[in-house]
C-alpha cells in the first residue's frame, strides 16, 4: 500500500504558520479501505514490538506518547488498539484528571514529572500537562497571567526531557463536532459505555470554540524541534490508529536502539563454565 497519503497528514505542526482545527481537518480524503488499513496497522504493531524490545535492552532512551483530544476523541481506544501489541511490562500509562489538593500545592508539572517513563520503557499520557493551558484556560481555573506563562515552562520541561534521553511524541486526536456528538450520544445509549458519560462533557461541548482557540494556541506555542506536535484526524478510528502507530514506529526507528554486546569478560567466563559443566 502506498503511504504517500499519510506523509502529508503527519507533518509536524509549524509554529510559524497558521493552525486551524476545522471540522474538515478531522477527516482524511482518499485513504485506503478499512481492511487495508487494519493490515498495515498490524504490520506496524509487529515492528513496534520489535523496537520496544530493542529499546528496553538498549536502555539509553525512553519514548513518551502524549495524547490530547476533546472528550470522545478516542484517547482510550488509541491506547488499547495501538499499544495492545506491546509487552505490558515495558509500557506505562498515566491518566491525568483534576489535580488533588496536594498536587495543587506544587507547581503544575510536579505530578507530571513523576509519571515520565524511565529509560528503556514507553510511556503514554492520557491527557497531560497541556490540560493546564487548555481546561484551566477555558474554565477560568487560573488567571490568564498564570496559564499564559506555562507555555514557556512546558517547552523548557520538554527540552529538559529531551536532553535526558526522553523522546516525546505529541499527538492531538482531532475530532469533528458532528463525530463527537455521535460518540457522546452512543455513550448515553450504550449500557457498556454509560460509565464514561459525564455532565462535564456537555459543558465542555458548549465551550467548543473556546477549546478550539486554546488548542490552536497550544499547538502553535509548544511545537518545538525537540517535541513537535502532530494533529491526527480522528473521525475514522482505523485511520487514527494507523497514523499513531506509524508515528511511534518512525520515532523509534530514528532512535535506532541497539542490543548491547555481551561483555567480553562475561563471555569468556561463561565459555569456561560451559566447558567445565557436566
N, C-alpha and C positions, 0 to 999 in steps of 0.2 A: 504494500500500500504506500502511495506517495504521502510524505509527511509535510509537503510544502504548505498546506493549509494551516498546519499547526505552528510553523515557524513565525508567520505573521502575527498570530494570536498571542504568542508567548514573548513578544517583545517586552523588554523592561520598560517600566514607566519612566518617561523622560521628565525630570524635574524642571526643565526649562521650557517645556511645551504645555499646551492645554490638556487638562484631564477632564473628560466628560463621561459620566456614568449614566448614559441614556438607556432606555429600555432595549433599544436595538443592539446595544453593546453586550447584552446578556445572552445573545444567540450568535451562532456561527453559521453562516450560509455555506452550502456546498461541502458538508462533511460526509465522510463515508457512512454507510448504513451501520446500524447498531451491531450487527453480527461481526462486521469487520473491526469495529472499534473495540468490542469486547475481546476479540482475539489479539489485537495489538496491545491492549492493556495487559492481558495475561502475560504476553512476552516481556513487557516492561517490568512486570512484577517479578518474573523469574530473574531478570537481570538485577533488579533492585535487591533481591535476596542474596545474590552472589556478592554484590558490592557491600551489603551490610556486613556479611561475614568478614570480608577483607578489611572493612573499616574497623571492626572490633579487634581483629588481630593486629592491625597497624597501630592503633591506639594513639595516633597523633592529633586526630581531629574529631569533632562532633558535628552532627548535622541537626539543625533546628528548623522545623517547618512551622511557620506562624500562619494560622488560618483565621482570617477575619471574614465577616459577612453579616448581612442582615439576618433577622430571625427567619428560619426555614430556608436559608440559602444552601444548606447541605453540609455543614461542617462535620456533624456526627457521621453522616453517610460516607463522606470522603475518607474519614479516618478508618471506618470499618472496611470499605471496599478497597482502598489503595494500600493501607498498611497491613491488611489482614494476611498478606502473604509473607510477612516478615517474622523472624524469630522474636516472640514477645519478650524474651529476656533482654534483648538489646533495644527495646523501644520504651520510651517513657512518654505518657500522655498527661498533660496538665490542663485542667479546665479552670478558667478564671471567672468566678461570679463576683457579686458585690463583696468588697473588702470587709474583713472582720474589724471589730474595734481595735484590736492590737495592730492589724495591718495599717489602719488609718493613722496610727500614731507614728508610723515610719514614713519615709519617702515612698512615693508610689511605685518605685522599681524594686523595693526591698523584697516583696513577696515573689516577684517575677524572677529575680536573680537566683533565688533558691531552687527554682524549677528548671534552670538551664541544664541541658544534658551534659554529663561528663564525657570527656573524650573517649572515643570508641563506641559511642551509642548514638541513636537517633531520637530526638525529642520532638514532640508535637504540642503546640499551644492551641487549644480550642478557645478562641478569643485570647486576648493577650494584653500587654501594656498599652496597646493602642486604644483600649476602652477609655483610657484616661485623657484622650483627646477626641473621643467620639461620644460615648454615653455621658461622660462628665460634662462635656461641652453642650450637647444638645439638651440635656435635662437640667442644665444650670446647677450642677452639683458642686461647682467651684467657680470662683470669679475668673473672668477672662484673663486677668493678669497672671493667674496661676497656671491655667491649662495652656496658654499660649507659649509659655516658656518651656513647656515639656517637649516640644518638637526637637529643640536643640539637645535636650537631655537624652531623649531617645536615640538620636543619632550618635551621640557620644557613647552611650551604653552599648549600642550595637557595634560601634567601631572597636570598643574595648574587647567585646566578644570575638570579633574577627581576628584581632591581634593575639588572641589567646587560643586560636585553633577551632573556633566555632563558626561554621558556615551557616548563615541564616538565609532561608528561602521564605520570602513573604508572599502570601497569596491572598488576594481578595476574591472571594467567591461572589461574583456579581449576578444577582437575580433580578428579574424584571418585576415591576409592580403587579402585573397580572399573574405571573407564576407564583409569586409569594402569596397572593390572595388564595389561589387554588390550594397551595400546600397548607396554609393556615386552616382553611375550611376542612381539609382532609384530617387535620389533627383533631378538630372538633368532632368529626363524624366517625372516625375510626377508633373503636374502643382500645385498640392496641397502641394508639398514639395520643389518646386523651391526656395522658400524664405530661406530655410535652407542652400542652397549651397553657399559656399564662395571659392574664389580663394585660400585662405589660407589653405583650406582642401587639395588641390592638392600639395601645397608647403610642408605642413607637412607630407603628404604621402611619398614624396621624401626623407624625413628625417626618414624613418621608423626605421632603425637600431639605429640611434642616440636616438630616443624616447624610443626604447626598452631598451637600456642601462640606460637611465635616469630613466625609471620606475623601472627597476630591482634594481637600487641603492636606490631609494626612499623607495621601499618595504622593502629592507633589513635593511636600516639605521633607519627607522622610524616605524618598527613593534615592539611595546613595550607591556609590560604586562598591562599597563593602556589604551593603544589604539592600539590594534593589527590590522594588515592588513589582508584582505581576498581577494583572487583572485576568481572572479566568472566568469566561462566560459559563454560568451555572444553571441556566434554564434546562439544559439537556444533561442528565446525570451521567450518561455514558461519555459524552464529550468532556465533561468536568473531570471525571476520573482518569481518563486518558491523559489529559493535559497536566494534571497534578503529578501523575506517575512519571510522565516524561520530564517534568521539571526536576524531580528528585533524582532520576537516573542521570540527567545531564550534570547536576551539581556534584554527584558522587564520582562520576567519570572524570570530571575536571580535577577532582582531588587525586585521582589515580591511587587509591590506597593499595599498599603493598604488604604481602605476607612477609614478616621479618625472617631473615635467615637464621638457622639454628646456630647457636654459639659454638665455635669450633671446639672449645674445651669440653662442652657438654657432649658434642658429637663424638669426640674421642673417648670420653669416659663411658658413654653408652655403648660404643663399639666394643670396648674392652669387656664390659659387663656381659654383652651378648656372647662374646667368645667363650667366656668362662661359665656361662649359665648352663645348668643341667636340667 
